[in-house]
């Protein structure tokens, strides 16, 4: 039995690939199967009847159960795990997966989400040795050099470039030096490589603070980035940006991030960000407790002062629950004039029926949601990995205190896997299922 691709069904039915993909995703074409991010339809699936018909149901010739009986016809592929292989039918034809180059890859949250959506990573880079070690342990080879020392010719041609360039210069949890921090100009390295490769799609991710950062000439940095990309190599990209909350896309965490998606102008496609999803079931109770069999159930000990504070904070509370006389002098001064200090909510201890606060790279209980709801400690490495939607088989390092503290940093810096997957799926549907996934951005 051979399956139809969306493109084949589109040509036969006269329905756009995007529309067919949406019908598959909503379960309205019986027997449709998603393998490595690519929708496959039963060969006898019939053209959907008009959506305004009486039944409203889209009918296919085979049931999903019958389709799954034919899965041995394909090479084994892991649909949900950390690695995926191309789908290859027995007739020798291959369903091409768009090739991805990843810059500032971190430990791999963004890349894992894109792989789960059907993209094939061909090259990745990050200078952080701990992030690179985690990446290599789970996803494969990564270039650990300084990106400024990597020649464009050393990077393979690709269909998409993703980049989570350093966010610390723009983060509200850091010093916010912006472009005056040498790391704040590293997006120019992304631009250098993009202009050399001109892939079909580019994706940037960064913190909310980027929106209020000024460039050296006084312009808003986000406008500079969009202008640069819109003129890249004389061809340019149609760039759309949005501030997304991860909890709107299946992540049990209130985490806001700026996402840029640029599509090469000659493709004549304007990206539309995915609609918000329901947030039910995303509380900490959906993450905790962690099964005993899961790895990395190790936590970074609190300082004596922090532990003393945490012991007095109930589930769902914060430093405001600590009696005044028990506060350190610095916190007493803040409590004395809360208006002046904009009523900070230090030591927030989110309850099990709340969505967690932002997991930050610093993992300090004073300024992020890192305190366990009922136990007087930080979340373990595995717990914060779950909050960032890493699967339990994605392993981290915990053999020493240095490794443990580094894991909090690299996980806190990561893009939540589920958020990445949702964005990647939309790109796959809107760009590659419409235009066809080439082996090179220029074709």
VMD Tcl script that draws the C-alpha trace (Angstrom):
set ca {
  {0.00 0.00 0.00}
  {1.39 3.42 -0.96}
  {0.27 6.59 0.77}
  {-0.47 9.94 -0.83}
  {1.38 13.08 0.19}
  {-0.47 16.34 0.78}
  {0.91 17.64 -2.51}
  {-0.42 14.61 -4.42}
  {-3.83 14.96 -2.80}
  {-3.82 18.68 -3.58}
  {-3.18 18.07 -7.27}
  {-5.89 15.40 -7.42}
  {-8.55 17.23 -5.41}
  {-7.91 20.85 -6.30}
  {-7.60 21.77 -2.60}
  {-4.59 23.70 -1.26}
  {-1.97 21.72 0.69}
  {-2.44 24.04 3.67}
  {-6.16 23.28 3.78}
  {-5.54 19.53 3.56}
  {-2.95 19.72 6.36}
  {-5.46 21.50 8.60}
  {-8.11 18.88 7.85}
  {-5.62 16.12 8.71}
  {-4.61 17.84 11.95}
  {-8.23 18.22 13.03}
  {-8.94 14.53 12.40}
  {-11.42 15.20 9.61}
  {-9.74 12.97 7.04}
  {-9.99 9.37 8.21}
  {-6.77 7.40 8.07}
  {-4.44 10.40 7.75}
  {-1.13 9.59 9.43}
  {1.65 11.94 10.49}
  {5.16 10.48 10.20}
  {8.20 12.60 11.02}
  {6.13 15.76 10.65}
  {4.75 14.83 7.19}
  {1.07 14.04 6.64}
  {0.31 10.86 4.67}
  {-3.14 10.00 3.33}
  {-4.60 6.59 2.46}
  {-4.48 6.02 -1.32}
  {-8.27 5.71 -1.57}
  {-9.06 8.74 0.58}
  {-11.85 10.70 -1.10}
  {-11.95 14.41 -1.75}
  {-13.59 16.13 1.25}
  {-17.17 17.11 0.78}
  {-18.18 20.72 1.15}
  {-17.67 21.98 4.73}
  {-21.17 23.38 4.68}
  {-22.72 19.97 4.04}
  {-25.17 18.45 6.45}
  {-22.80 16.04 8.19}
  {-19.73 18.27 8.13}
  {-17.52 15.15 8.15}
  {-14.59 14.57 5.81}
  {-14.60 10.95 4.73}
  {-11.65 8.74 3.76}
  {-11.69 5.17 2.50}
  {-9.61 3.65 5.30}
  {-9.70 3.88 9.06}
  {-6.70 5.03 11.09}
  {-6.42 1.48 12.45}
  {-6.03 0.03 8.96}
  {-3.37 2.61 8.12}
  {-1.33 1.73 11.18}
  {-1.36 -1.94 10.14}
  {0.68 -0.87 7.13}
  {3.36 0.97 9.12}
  {5.92 -1.85 8.57}
  {6.03 -0.71 4.92}
  {8.07 2.24 6.16}
  {11.51 2.27 7.69}
  {11.23 2.59 11.45}
  {10.89 6.19 12.55}
  {10.41 7.57 16.02}
  {7.53 9.99 15.94}
  {7.84 11.50 19.39}
  {11.40 10.91 20.59}
  {14.52 13.05 20.50}
  {15.65 11.71 17.10}
  {13.70 11.08 13.93}
  {14.54 9.54 10.57}
  {13.24 10.39 7.12}
  {10.16 8.44 6.06}
  {11.05 6.12 3.20}
  {8.34 4.06 1.47}
  {9.30 0.65 0.08}
  {9.00 1.90 -3.52}
  {12.28 3.79 -3.01}
  {10.89 7.35 -3.09}
  {11.79 9.57 -0.14}
  {9.63 12.21 1.49}
  {12.17 15.02 1.76}
  {12.58 16.74 5.11}
  {13.64 20.42 4.94}
  {17.28 20.85 5.96}
  {17.95 22.98 9.02}
  {21.06 24.86 10.15}
  {21.00 25.87 13.82}
  {23.01 28.82 15.19}
  {23.41 29.50 18.93}
  {21.77 26.12 19.46}
  {22.12 25.92 23.24}
  {21.29 22.48 24.59}
  {18.81 21.84 21.78}
  {15.27 22.82 22.79}
  {14.55 24.70 19.56}
  {16.21 22.02 17.42}
  {14.35 19.16 19.09}
  {11.02 20.89 18.50}
  {11.87 21.41 14.82}
  {12.97 17.80 14.44}
  {9.73 16.61 15.99}
  {7.88 18.71 13.39}
  {9.75 17.01 10.53}
  {12.86 19.11 9.87}
  {16.29 17.52 9.40}
  {19.13 19.24 11.23}
  {22.33 19.23 9.19}
  {24.60 21.53 11.25}
  {24.52 23.16 14.68}
  {26.78 25.48 16.65}
  {27.17 26.74 20.21}
  {30.23 27.98 22.09}
  {28.96 27.00 25.57}
  {30.77 23.75 26.40}
  {28.07 22.49 28.77}
  {25.25 23.23 26.34}
  {27.21 21.58 23.54}
  {27.88 18.51 25.67}
  {24.16 18.08 26.41}
  {23.32 18.64 22.76}
  {25.80 16.02 21.58}
  {24.59 13.53 24.18}
  {21.00 13.79 22.91}
  {20.88 15.12 19.36}
  {24.26 14.48 17.77}
  {27.26 16.40 16.50}
  {27.58 20.12 17.20}
  {30.29 22.63 16.28}
  {31.64 24.18 19.50}
  {33.64 27.02 17.95}
  {33.11 30.75 18.34}
  {30.66 31.59 15.54}
  {32.83 34.53 14.49}
  {35.53 32.03 13.52}
  {33.25 29.89 11.35}
  {33.39 30.58 7.63}
  {30.12 30.60 5.72}
  {31.57 28.01 3.34}
  {31.99 25.59 6.24}
  {28.24 25.51 6.82}
  {26.10 23.30 4.55}
  {23.37 24.72 2.33}
  {19.96 24.54 3.94}
  {16.28 25.36 3.70}
  {15.97 27.06 7.09}
  {18.27 28.78 9.59}
  {17.26 29.09 13.24}
  {19.09 31.22 15.78}
  {18.60 31.88 19.47}
  {21.35 34.50 19.62}
  {22.44 35.47 23.18}
  {19.60 36.97 25.15}
  {21.46 38.01 28.32}
  {22.24 41.53 27.01}
  {18.49 42.18 26.64}
  {17.11 40.21 29.59}
  {15.27 41.92 32.45}
  {16.93 39.34 34.72}
  {20.38 40.60 33.69}
  {22.21 43.91 33.34}
  {20.48 44.75 30.02}
  {23.50 46.34 28.34}
  {21.93 45.49 25.00}
  {24.08 46.28 21.96}
  {26.74 47.70 24.29}
  {27.41 44.15 25.42}
  {29.57 42.41 22.79}
  {27.10 39.52 22.78}
  {24.31 41.91 21.84}
  {25.69 42.33 18.32}
  {25.99 38.63 17.57}
  {22.82 38.76 15.51}
  {25.11 40.34 12.87}
  {26.85 36.96 12.68}
  {23.47 35.41 11.95}
  {22.97 37.99 9.20}
  {26.39 37.19 7.72}
  {25.54 33.51 7.44}
  {21.99 34.13 6.24}
  {23.28 36.36 3.43}
  {25.74 33.65 2.46}
  {23.14 30.88 2.39}
  {19.82 32.64 1.68}
  {17.61 29.79 2.96}
  {13.89 29.84 2.38}
  {13.13 30.60 6.03}
  {14.87 32.16 9.02}
  {13.74 31.99 12.66}
  {15.08 34.15 15.51}
  {14.14 33.78 19.19}
  {14.91 36.19 22.02}
  {13.65 37.67 25.28}
  {10.95 40.31 25.67}
  {13.59 42.90 26.59}
  {14.74 42.95 22.98}
  {11.60 44.95 22.13}
  {12.73 47.92 24.22}
  {16.42 47.83 23.28}
  {17.89 50.70 21.26}
  {20.45 50.27 18.52}
  {23.64 52.39 18.59}
  {22.03 54.96 16.27}
  {18.93 55.33 18.47}
  {16.57 53.17 16.43}
  {14.72 50.25 17.99}
  {16.88 47.16 17.61}
  {13.94 45.04 16.44}
  {13.38 47.47 13.57}
  {17.07 47.27 12.65}
  {16.89 43.47 12.58}
  {13.77 43.50 10.38}
  {15.29 46.10 8.03}
  {18.53 44.13 7.70}
  {16.69 40.92 6.90}
  {14.30 42.60 4.48}
  {17.29 43.67 2.34}
  {19.50 40.59 2.73}
  {21.55 39.89 -0.43}
  {19.27 42.12 -2.49}
  {16.49 39.52 -2.21}
  {15.35 39.92 1.36}
  {12.84 38.31 3.68}
  {9.26 39.08 4.58}
  {9.69 39.18 8.36}
  {6.90 38.78 10.87}
  {7.51 39.06 14.61}
  {5.37 38.45 17.67}
  {5.67 38.32 21.44}
  {4.44 34.85 22.35}
  {3.56 33.42 25.74}
  {4.68 29.80 25.94}
  {1.64 28.83 28.00}
  {-0.56 29.66 24.99}
  {1.12 26.84 23.07}
  {1.16 23.88 25.42}
  {4.02 24.83 27.78}
  {3.32 24.74 31.56}
  {5.14 28.03 32.10}
  {4.42 31.75 31.82}
  {7.37 32.56 29.58}
  {7.29 35.37 27.02}
  {9.61 35.34 24.05}
  {9.97 37.37 20.86}
  {9.88 35.23 17.72}
  {10.90 36.44 14.25}
  {9.98 34.36 11.21}
  {11.26 35.53 7.84}
  {10.31 33.94 4.51}
  {12.37 34.71 1.44}
  {10.49 37.29 -0.62}
  {10.62 35.40 -3.91}
  {8.45 32.68 -2.33}
  {5.63 35.22 -1.89}
  {4.45 33.75 1.42}
  {3.68 35.83 4.51}
  {3.96 33.85 7.73}
  {0.98 33.72 10.07}
  {1.69 32.88 13.69}
  {-0.30 29.96 15.11}
  {-3.49 30.65 16.98}
  {-3.40 30.39 20.76}
  {-4.24 27.04 22.25}
  {-6.16 26.25 25.41}
  {-4.09 26.37 28.58}
  {-6.10 23.81 30.56}
  {-3.99 21.08 32.11}
  {-0.78 23.12 32.12}
  {-0.48 23.63 35.85}
  {2.46 22.33 37.88}
  {0.32 19.34 38.78}
  {0.74 18.18 35.16}
  {4.53 18.13 35.64}
  {4.85 16.92 39.23}
  {5.63 14.48 40.64}
  {8.34 13.07 38.39}
  {8.48 9.26 38.01}
  {11.29 7.74 40.07}
  {12.73 6.14 36.94}
  {13.41 9.52 35.29}
  {17.06 10.68 35.27}
  {18.60 13.88 36.68}
  {16.54 14.11 39.85}
  {19.18 16.25 41.51}
  {18.73 19.79 42.81}
  {21.07 22.70 43.47}
  {21.06 23.43 47.21}
  {19.71 26.75 48.41}
  {21.92 29.11 50.39}
  {21.21 29.17 54.16}
  {19.55 32.61 53.86}
  {17.38 31.52 50.93}
  {16.38 28.30 52.68}
  {15.35 30.26 55.78}
  {13.10 32.44 53.60}
  {11.62 29.50 51.70}
  {10.75 27.63 54.89}
  {8.38 30.48 55.83}
  {6.60 30.76 52.47}
  {3.46 28.65 51.96}
  {2.51 27.04 48.67}
  {1.28 29.81 46.36}
  {2.94 32.51 48.46}
  {6.00 34.75 48.26}
  {8.37 36.81 50.43}
  {5.35 38.92 51.42}
  {4.30 36.03 53.67}
  {7.54 36.23 55.69}
  {7.17 38.19 58.96}
  {8.94 41.57 58.81}
  {11.24 40.78 61.71}
  {12.45 37.64 59.89}
  {13.54 39.55 56.80}
  {17.13 40.45 55.97}
  {17.88 44.22 56.16}
  {17.79 44.63 52.38}
  {14.30 43.14 52.16}
  {13.11 45.24 55.12}
  {14.10 48.41 53.26}
  {12.10 47.28 50.26}
  {9.12 46.32 52.42}
  {9.24 49.77 54.01}
  {8.58 51.44 50.66}
  {6.92 48.97 48.31}
  {5.65 51.72 46.02}
  {9.15 53.02 45.39}
  {10.35 49.55 44.51}
  {7.27 48.75 42.34}
  {5.97 46.03 44.69}
  {8.39 43.27 43.72}
  {7.19 39.72 44.29}
  {10.41 38.02 45.37}
  {10.61 34.34 46.25}
  {7.41 33.45 44.45}
  {6.39 29.88 45.27}
  {3.88 28.81 42.65}
  {1.27 26.31 43.77}
  {0.47 23.02 42.07}
  {-2.73 24.47 40.60}
  {-0.89 27.37 38.93}
  {1.14 27.63 35.75}
  {4.80 28.02 36.68}
  {6.64 31.31 36.37}
  {9.58 31.77 34.01}
  {12.47 29.35 34.47}
  {15.53 31.59 34.13}
  {19.19 30.79 33.54}
  {20.17 32.20 36.94}
  {17.77 29.89 38.81}
  {17.74 32.28 41.76}
  {14.67 31.93 44.01}
  {14.58 35.68 44.49}
  {13.59 36.47 40.91}
  {12.09 33.42 39.21}
  {9.70 30.55 39.81}
  {12.28 27.98 40.86}
  {10.96 26.94 44.30}
  {9.19 23.59 44.62}
  {5.53 23.98 45.72}
  {5.75 21.76 48.81}
  {9.41 20.92 49.40}
  {11.89 23.51 50.67}
  {14.27 23.36 47.71}
  {14.81 24.37 44.13}
  {13.21 22.24 41.46}
  {15.44 19.39 40.36}
  {17.12 19.41 36.95}
  {14.48 16.99 35.68}
  {11.62 19.08 37.04}
  {12.74 22.25 35.27}
  {13.42 20.21 32.13}
  {9.80 19.03 32.27}
  {8.58 22.60 32.76}
  {10.57 23.46 29.62}
  {8.85 20.45 27.94}
  {11.97 18.35 27.40}
  {11.04 14.64 27.32}
  {12.32 12.45 30.14}
  {14.66 10.60 27.77}
  {16.51 13.85 27.04}
  {19.34 13.57 29.55}
  {21.47 16.17 31.29}
  {24.71 16.14 33.31}
  {24.70 16.02 37.11}
  {28.01 14.45 38.16}
  {29.37 17.50 39.99}
  {28.19 20.80 41.45}
  {29.70 22.60 38.46}
  {27.67 20.47 36.08}
  {24.51 20.81 38.16}
  {24.62 24.62 38.22}
  {25.45 24.64 34.50}
  {22.37 22.54 33.76}
  {20.09 25.11 35.39}
  {21.68 27.73 33.13}
  {21.42 25.80 29.86}
  {17.86 24.63 30.54}
  {16.83 28.15 31.57}
  {18.29 29.52 28.34}
  {16.53 26.93 26.17}
  {13.48 27.41 23.98}
  {10.65 25.20 25.31}
  {10.48 22.18 23.03}
  {6.70 22.33 22.65}
  {6.73 26.02 21.67}
  {9.41 25.29 19.07}
  {7.40 22.37 17.72}
  {4.23 24.45 17.28}
  {6.10 27.19 15.39}
  {7.97 24.61 13.30}
  {4.72 22.87 12.36}
  {3.24 26.15 11.11}
  {6.35 26.82 9.02}
  {6.18 23.31 7.59}
  {2.53 23.76 6.64}
  {2.69 27.35 5.40}
  {6.00 27.22 3.53}
  {7.22 23.73 2.74}
  {3.88 22.01 2.19}
  {2.93 24.89 -0.11}
  {6.16 25.49 -2.03}
  {7.86 22.10 -1.73}
  {10.91 21.39 0.40}
  {14.05 21.81 -1.65}
  {17.52 20.67 -0.73}
  {18.89 24.19 -0.92}
  {17.46 27.60 -0.11}
  {18.22 28.91 -3.62}
  {16.05 26.40 -5.44}
}
mol new
graphics top color blue
foreach p $ca { graphics top sphere $p radius 0.5 }
foreach p [lrange $ca 0 end-1] q [lrange $ca 1 end] { graphics top cylinder $p $q radius 0.2 }
display resetview
